Amino acid sequence: MRKCYSDGLGRNASLTGRVVVRFVIERDGSVSRVRDDGSTMPDPVVTECVLKSFYEIRFPKPENGIVTVVYPIKFEPG
């Protein structure tokens, strides 16, 4: 995610915004069904990059089945 934002800063040094990610943690701890849930990031390339990066994350297996998460991430320079 840091690289996504860094690349965005290369295009706009004052880039600021939030990426709100909705995703599902499956029974095995893998991530599925990642989507934007109301992001304010003005650079859509950063948003898409952050969303895609969630597929690489592994979580501990949820105790009670699958879990849906909404996770806001605020990005600002410096």
C-alpha positions, -999 to +999 in steps of 0.1 A: +000+000+000+029+023+007+042+018-028+008+026-042+007+059-024+043+067-032+037+062-069+007+086-065+028+112-048+051+110-078+022+122-099+009+147-073+032+158-044+002+170-023-020+139-028-043+133+002-073+111+006-089+080+021-092+046+006-121+026+022-118-011+015-145-037+020-133-072+019-141-107+031-117-129+052-125-165+042-124-195+065-088-203+055-077-167+062-074-156+026-090-124+013-118-123-013-144-099-026-123-067-023-141-035-033-141+002-028-166+013-002-166+051-005-130+062-010-122+099-013-087+093-029-086+116-060-061+093-078-080+063-090-048+045-098-038+046-061-072+034-050-071+004-075-036-005-064-045-005-027-076-026-034-055-052-053-029-053-025-055-067-001-056-100-021-020-106-009-028-104+028-033-135+048-052-134+082-055-160+109-084-183+103-116-167+117-131-186+146-167-182+135-166-185+097-161-158+072-158-122+082-166-090+063-145-060+071-146-023+061-112-007+066-105+030+059-070+040+052-060+077+053-031+088+031-014+122+035+022+134+026+049+135+053 
